Amino acid sequence: MLTAVYKSNKKADTFLFVEKRDDFSKVPEPLMAMFGQPRYVMIINLAKRQHLGGSDLAVVKSELAEKGYYLQLPPPKENLLSQLRKENGADSD
């Protein structure tokens, strides 16, 4: 299963996987507006991969098959202040 990967020029660490290079016909217009101008990164063969860096490979394959695209978002940023408060008991429930 070949997949083209694009990087967002508006959102850091955000990637869009599509079934065919330069074919964004299945990607909703509001998503494309948020994503911005796609910047081609690479073509990868998902069938030959055991894992994928920032996403669950099974989820990527499933969404590509169902929707024709997959959007990889960056992990949420860690809130260090909140973590410190919890460690010190400042945030009691």
Secondary structure, 3 states (H helix, E strand, C coil): CEEEEEECCCCCCCEEEECCCCCCCCCCHHHHHHHCCCEEEEEEEHHHCCCECCECHHHHHHHHHHHCEEEECCCCCCCHHHHHHHHCCCCCC
